[in-house]
Amino acid sequence: MEKPICIALICDFFYPNVGGVENHIYMLGANLLLRGHKVIIVTHSHSPDRHGIRWLSPGLKVYHIPFLPIASSATLPNFLTFLPYFRTIVLREHVQLVHGHASLSSLAHEGVLHSHLLGLKCVFTDHSLFGFDDAASILTNKLMVGMLKNVDAVICVSNTGRENTALRGQLFEREEHPRVLSVRQDLYVIPNAFVAEQFKPCPVDISETITIVVVSRLAYRKGVDLLVATAPRICNTFPNVRFVIGGDGPKLIDLLQMRERHNLQDRIELLGPVKHNEVRSVLVRGSIFMNTSLTEAFGTAILEAACAGLYVVSTRVGGVPEILPPEFISFAQPDEHDVFRVMSRAIEHVSAGKHDPLTAHSRIKEFYNWASVAERTEKVYAAAMNKPFMSFSERLQRTMSLGVAAGPIYTIILIVDCLWFLFLEWLIPREEIDYVKMDWDVGRYRDIAEKVQVEGKEKNE
């Protein structure tokens, strides 16, 4: 981009919670800062004391709006109550572009809805895959269609995710022939990344014991039922195999019951929640990483495990087949018998010494990095900023095209939102807002950090 801009990253899912979306937002924001942009993050508060404004290294300013989550760190829709906070933050920070994340984030949807009132450009990143035949997916997809009508660009984390988002969000445009549709040109694919230096493998330790590591959120869509069904069979067939399972979620009780039922307390270790800075220490305990997800848009945990030197066995779902070369991963269908078959072959493969962790690390660390992700995202921002501004009449027309039922409902919400915004303009004039006049100096921060690091080394010597 010709000159730096101010970007607001908005999502329900952010630190102190740990997950793929949370890490993506943090690393993207940090690398955009290094490229000279100003970045703020807007999320909800966390009890007991995570509210107000917080700063995260290397200079990320985080606004914790006083909305409490209801489940899985998601908040209820707060269309009218979020607008006063959003307007004040955007104006005082001189925001030029809003970037929402995650289909299930109410704050992201509302940020896109409100942003056009303030003349801001909008980008949205979809991190997940959803179906089309269950109630939750149908409702989420309809919300997606309404929201994506008003964005300037959409980013997906895999080609499979791009196809899924295009279908769910109806991101098509007509060509010259009236019956021919093509995917919108503003739908991009930018994969996730990870910090390879944080996942260096340990020296190869020759041992007859094969440890299978699972690090995942213990929920239905992560395929915990497949893990519960196959782990006892694997332990019964291979006496030298043990499991180390890290993570928390509603399916933890199923794993505990399975372990008790089959008397595998000495073979299956349940670690509970694992902090992100402790993931590497868990991964290097094993030789094989097992992923049984039923749906996965990308699979950052798989990349981290492969980079740490583990051989990966995963279900062939979503965007997982896109992320690793075939010599580092084996695929199974999301079926109990096929998962057991592929896991058996992987155990034999690793036991025979055919997988070299150091070679895997040296190759995989070159595939993905956050600097490249930030650079590609910056190009999407540039394309969005160069688009003509969408008028209110065009927004109304697009909103009414949502359907006989959804169209009028969304249009009423849009009109009420505009009236509420006009009332706030009168109630809290822009002249009375406390504007930010001094921004974070990344260059000065870098100089101070390097100075502190040098002084620390001198003290240690």
C-alpha positions in Angstrom: 0.0 0.0 0.0 1.1 3.5 -0.7 0.6 4.7 2.9 -0.2 3.1 6.2 -3.8 2.9 7.3 -5.6 2.3 10.6 -7.2 -1.2 10.8 -9.7 -2.5 13.4 -9.7 -6.3 13.8 -13.1 -7.3 15.3 -14.0 -10.7 16.7 -15.5 -12.4 19.8 -12.6 -14.8 19.8 -9.4 -13.4 21.2 -7.0 -13.7 24.1 -7.0 -14.6 26.9 -8.8 -17.5 25.2 -6.6 -19.7 23.2 -7.4 -21.1 19.7 -6.7 -20.9 16.0 -8.8 -17.7 15.4 -7.3 -16.0 18.5 -3.8 -16.8 17.4 -4.5 -15.7 13.8 -5.8 -12.3 14.8 -2.9 -11.7 17.2 -0.1 -12.7 14.7 -1.8 -10.8 11.8 -2.1 -7.7 13.9 1.5 -7.9 15.1 2.9 -8.3 11.6 0.7 -5.5 10.2 2.2 -3.3 12.9 5.7 -4.2 11.7 4.6 -3.2 8.2 3.8 0.3 9.5 0.1 0.2 9.9 -1.9 1.1 13.0 -3.9 -1.9 14.4 -6.4 -2.1 17.1 -8.5 -5.1 18.2 -12.1 -5.0 19.4 -13.4 -7.9 21.4 -15.6 -8.6 24.5 -14.6 -8.5 28.1 -13.5 -11.5 30.2 -14.3 -12.0 33.9 -13.0 -11.2 36.4 -10.8 -8.3 35.3 -10.2 -8.3 31.5 -12.1 -5.2 30.5 -11.3 -1.7 29.2 -8.2 -1.1 27.2 -5.2 -3.5 27.3 -1.9 -3.5 25.4 -0.2 -6.6 24.0 3.3 -6.8 22.7 4.5 -5.5 20.2 2.0 -2.6 20.5 -1.5 -4.1 19.9 -4.2 -2.0 21.5 -7.1 -4.1 22.6 -10.6 -2.8 23.4 -12.6 -5.1 25.7 -16.2 -4.1 25.3 -18.3 -4.9 28.4 -20.3 -7.7 26.9 -20.1 -11.1 28.6 -20.0 -14.3 26.5 -22.8 -16.9 26.7 -21.0 -20.0 25.3 -17.7 -20.8 23.6 -16.6 -17.2 24.1 -19.4 -16.0 21.8 -21.7 -13.1 22.7 -25.3 -12.5 22.0 -26.2 -10.1 19.1 -26.0 -6.6 20.5 -26.9 -4.5 17.4 -28.0 -1.3 19.1 -25.9 -1.5 22.3 -22.6 -2.2 20.4 -23.0 0.9 18.1 -22.2 3.5 20.7 -19.0 1.7 21.6 -18.1 1.0 18.0 -18.7 4.6 16.9 -16.6 6.1 19.7 -13.7 3.7 19.1 -13.6 4.1 15.4 -13.7 7.9 15.5 -11.2 8.4 18.3 -8.7 5.9 16.7 -9.2 7.3 13.2 -10.0 3.8 11.8 -10.2 3.5 8.0 -10.8 -0.2 7.5 -12.8 -2.8 9.6 -11.7 -6.5 9.4 -14.1 -8.9 10.9 -13.2 -12.5 11.7 -15.2 -15.8 12.2 -18.8 -16.6 11.0 -20.0 -17.2 14.6 -18.8 -13.9 15.9 -21.6 -11.5 16.7 -19.2 -8.6 17.1 -17.8 -9.2 13.6 -21.2 -9.2 12.0 -22.2 -6.0 13.8 -18.9 -4.3 13.0 -19.6 -4.9 9.3 -23.2 -3.6 9.7 -22.1 -0.4 11.5 -19.0 0.4 9.5 -20.7 1.8 6.4 -22.4 4.4 8.6 -19.0 5.8 9.2 -17.7 5.5 5.7 -15.3 2.6 6.4 -14.2 -0.2 4.1 -14.9 -3.8 5.2 -13.0 -7.1 4.9 -14.2 -10.4 6.4 -12.2 -13.6 7.1 -14.0 -16.9 7.3 -12.1 -19.5 9.4 -14.6 -22.4 9.4 -16.5 -24.8 7.3 -20.3 -25.2 7.7 -22.9 -27.6 6.3 -26.2 -26.8 4.7 -28.7 -29.3 6.2 -28.8 -28.6 10.0 -30.6 -25.8 11.8 -27.4 -24.1 13.2 -25.8 -24.1 9.7 -28.9 -22.8 8.0 -29.2 -19.9 10.4 -25.5 -19.1 10.3 -25.5 -19.2 6.5 -28.4 -16.8 6.3 -26.6 -14.4 8.6 -23.5 -14.8 6.4 -25.4 -14.0 3.2 -26.8 -10.8 4.7 -23.4 -9.7 6.1 -21.4 -10.5 3.0 -23.7 -8.4 0.8 -22.0 -5.3 2.4 -18.3 -6.3 2.5 -15.6 -5.1 0.1 -13.5 -8.3 0.2 -13.7 -11.8 1.7 -10.7 -13.9 2.8 -10.7 -17.7 3.3 -8.0 -19.9 4.8 -8.1 -22.7 2.2 -9.4 -23.4 -1.3 -11.9 -25.8 0.2 -13.0 -23.0 2.6 -13.3 -20.6 -0.4 -15.7 -23.0 -2.1 -17.7 -23.5 1.1 -17.9 -19.7 1.8 -18.9 -18.9 -1.8 -21.8 -21.4 -1.6 -22.9 -20.4 1.9 -22.6 -16.7 1.3 -23.9 -16.8 -2.3 -20.8 -14.9 -3.5 -21.6 -15.1 -7.2 -22.0 -12.5 -9.9 -23.6 -12.8 -13.3 -21.5 -12.8 -16.5 -22.6 -11.7 -19.9 -24.8 -14.7 -20.3 -27.8 -14.4 -17.9 -27.6 -18.1 -16.8 -23.9 -18.1 -16.1 -22.6 -17.3 -12.7 -19.0 -16.9 -11.5 -17.5 -16.5 -8.1 -16.9 -12.9 -7.1 -13.5 -11.5 -7.8 -13.1 -10.1 -4.3 -13.0 -13.6 -2.7 -9.4 -14.4 -1.8 -7.5 -17.4 -0.3 -4.7 -16.6 2.3 -3.7 -19.6 4.4 -2.9 -19.5 8.1 0.7 -19.7 9.3 2.7 -20.5 12.4 6.1 -19.6 14.0 8.3 -22.5 13.0 11.0 -21.5 15.5 8.6 -22.3 18.4 8.2 -25.9 17.2 11.7 -27.4 16.9 11.8 -31.2 17.3 13.9 -32.8 20.0 16.8 -35.0 19.1 15.6 -38.4 18.0 15.3 -40.8 21.0 15.3 -44.5 20.0 12.5 -46.1 22.0 10.2 -49.0 21.5 7.3 -47.0 22.9 5.2 -45.1 20.3 3.4 -42.1 21.8 0.4 -40.8 19.9 -0.4 -37.1 20.7 -3.8 -35.5 20.3 -4.1 -31.7 21.0 -7.6 -30.4 20.2 -10.7 -28.8 21.5 -12.7 -31.8 22.7 -15.9 -31.1 20.8 -18.1 -33.1 18.5 -16.9 -31.4 15.3 -13.3 -32.3 16.2 -14.2 -36.0 15.9 -13.7 -37.0 19.5 -16.2 -39.8 19.0 -13.8 -41.3 16.5 -11.0 -41.0 19.0 -13.1 -42.7 21.7 -13.9 -45.6 19.3 -10.4 -46.2 18.0 -8.1 -45.6 20.9 -9.0 -48.8 22.8 -8.6 -50.8 19.6 -5.1 -49.3 18.9 -4.0 -49.9 22.5 -5.3 -53.6 22.4 -3.5 -54.2 19.0 -0.2 -52.5 19.8 1.0 -53.0 23.4 3.9 -50.5 22.9 1.5 -47.6 22.1 0.3 -44.9 24.5 -1.8 -41.8 24.1 -1.2 -38.2 25.4 -4.4 -36.1 24.9 -4.4 -32.4 25.5 -7.5 -30.1 25.4 -10.8 -29.4 27.1 -14.4 -29.4 26.0 -17.8 -31.0 26.3 -16.5 -34.4 25.1 -13.9 -34.7 27.8 -16.3 -36.8 29.9 -16.5 -39.3 27.0 -12.8 -39.8 27.0 -12.8 -40.3 30.8 -15.5 -42.9 30.6 -13.7 -44.7 27.8 -10.5 -44.8 29.7 -12.3 -46.2 32.8 -14.3 -48.7 30.9 -11.2 -50.2 29.2 -8.8 -49.8 32.2 -6.4 -47.7 30.2 -5.3 -45.3 32.9 -1.7 -46.2 32.4 -1.9 -46.0 28.6 -4.0 -42.8 28.0 -2.9 -39.6 29.7 -5.4 -36.7 29.7 -3.7 -33.4 30.2 -6.7 -31.1 30.2 -6.4 -27.5 28.8 -3.0 -26.8 27.3 -1.6 -23.2 26.9 -0.3 -22.2 23.5 3.2 -21.7 24.9 3.1 -25.3 26.3 1.9 -27.0 23.1 5.4 -27.7 21.8 6.4 -29.5 25.1 3.4 -31.7 24.7 4.0 -32.4 21.0 7.7 -33.5 21.3 6.6 -36.2 23.8 5.2 -38.2 20.8 6.0 -39.7 17.5 2.5 -39.5 15.8 0.0 -36.7 15.8 -3.6 -37.9 15.4 -6.4 -35.6 14.1 -9.9 -37.0 13.8 -11.8 -33.8 12.9 -15.1 -34.1 11.1 -14.6 -30.6 9.6 -11.5 -28.5 9.3 -11.0 -25.4 7.2 -7.2 -25.4 7.5 -5.7 -27.2 10.5 -2.9 -25.1 12.1 -2.4 -27.7 14.9 -1.5 -30.3 12.2 1.2 -27.9 10.8 2.6 -27.3 14.3 2.8 -31.0 15.0 4.5 -31.8 11.7 7.0 -29.0 12.2 7.8 -30.5 15.7 8.7 -33.7 13.9 5.6 -35.8 14.4 4.2 -38.0 11.6 0.6 -36.9 11.1 -2.5 -39.0 10.6 -5.7 -37.1 9.8 -9.2 -37.5 8.5 -9.5 -36.4 4.9 -11.8 -33.4 5.5 -12.0 -29.8 4.5 -8.8 -28.0 3.7 -6.5 -30.5 5.5 -5.3 -32.2 2.2 -3.9 -28.9 1.0 -1.5 -28.1 3.8 1.3 -30.8 3.8 3.2 -33.0 1.3 2.1 -36.7 1.3 5.3 -38.0 2.8 4.5 -36.2 6.1 0.8 -37.2 6.5 -1.6 -40.1 6.0 -5.3 -39.7 5.4 -8.3 -41.7 6.6 -11.9 -41.4 5.9 -13.9 -40.2 9.0 -14.8 -43.8 9.8 -13.8 -45.8 12.8 -12.4 -48.8 10.8 -10.5 -46.7 8.3 -9.0 -44.5 11.1 -7.8 -47.7 12.8 -6.4 -49.1 9.5 -4.4 -45.9 8.7 -3.2 -45.5 12.3 -1.9 -49.1 12.2 0.1 -48.4 9.1 1.5 -45.1 10.6 2.6 -47.0 13.7 4.5 -49.5 11.6 5.9 -46.7 9.5 7.3 -44.8 12.4 8.5 -48.0 14.2 10.5 -48.9 11.2 12.3 -45.5 11.4 11.0 -44.3 8.0 10.1 -40.8 9.4 12.9 -38.3 10.1 11.7 -35.5 12.4 14.6 -33.2 11.6 14.0 -33.5 7.8 10.3 -32.8 8.3 11.1 -29.6 10.3 13.6 -28.3 7.9 11.1 -28.6 5.0 7.9 -27.5 6.7 9.4 -24.3 8.2 9.8 -22.9 4.7 6.1 -23.4 3.7 4.3 -20.8 5.9 5.2 -17.6 7.7 3.2 -14.7 9.1 5.1 -12.0 7.2 3.8 -13.5 4.0 0.3 -13.6 5.3 0.4 -10.0 6.4 1.8 -8.9 3.0 -0.9 -10.8 1.1 -3.6 -9.4 3.5 -2.2 -5.9 2.9 -2.9 -6.4 -0.9 -6.5 -7.3 -0.1 -6.8 -4.1 2.0 -5.4 -2.1 -0.9 -8.0 -3.6 -3.3 -10.8 -2.9 -0.8 -9.7 0.7 -0.2 -9.7 1.4 -3.9 -13.3 0.2 -4.4 -16.0 2.9 -4.8 -18.0 3.5 -1.6 -21.3 1.7 -1.4 -24.2 4.1 -1.2 -27.1 3.6 1.3 -29.6 3.0 -1.6 -27.3 0.2 -3.0 -27.1 -1.3 0.5 -30.9 -1.3 0.8 -31.2 -2.9 -2.7 -28.8 -5.6 -1.8 -30.4 -6.2 1.5 -33.9 -6.5 0.0 -32.6 -9.2 -2.4 -32.0 -11.6 0.5 -35.5 -13.1 0.1 -39.2 -12.7 0.8 -38.8 -13.1 4.6 -35.1 -12.3 5.3 -35.0 -9.3 3.0 -37.6 -7.1 4.9 -36.2 -8.2 8.3 -32.7 -7.2 7.4 -33.9 -4.0 5.8 -35.7 -3.0 9.0 -32.6 -3.7 11.1 -30.5 -1.6 8.6 -32.9 1.4 8.8 -33.2 1.2 12.6 -29.4 1.1 12.8 -29.2 4.2 10.7 -31.7 6.1 12.8 -29.9 5.0 16.0 -26.6 6.3 14.5 -28.2 9.7 13.7 -29.4 9.9 17.3 -25.9 9.2 18.6 -24.5 11.8 16.3 -26.8 14.3 18.0 -26.4 12.9 21.5 -22.6 12.6 21.5 -21.2 15.1 18.9 -17.9 14.2 17.3 -16.4 17.4 18.8 -16.8 16.0 22.3 -15.0 12.7 21.6 -11.5 12.3 23.1 -9.4 11.6 20.0 -6.1 9.7 20.1 -3.3 12.1 19.2 -0.3 9.9 19.7 0.1 6.4 18.3 2.4 3.5 19.2 5.9 4.0 17.8 6.9 0.5 16.6 10.4 1.6 15.7 11.1 3.0 19.1 9.6 -0.1 20.7 11.9 -2.3 18.6 14.9 -0.2 19.6 14.1 -0.4 23.3 13.4 -4.2 23.1 16.8 -4.8 21.4 18.5 -2.6 24.0 16.8 -4.6 26.9 17.8 -7.9 25.2 21.4 -6.8 24.9 21.6 -5.7 28.5 20.1 -9.0 29.6 22.7 -10.9 27.7 25.5 -8.8 29.2 24.1 -9.5 32.7 24.1 -13.2 32.1 27.7 -13.1 30.9 
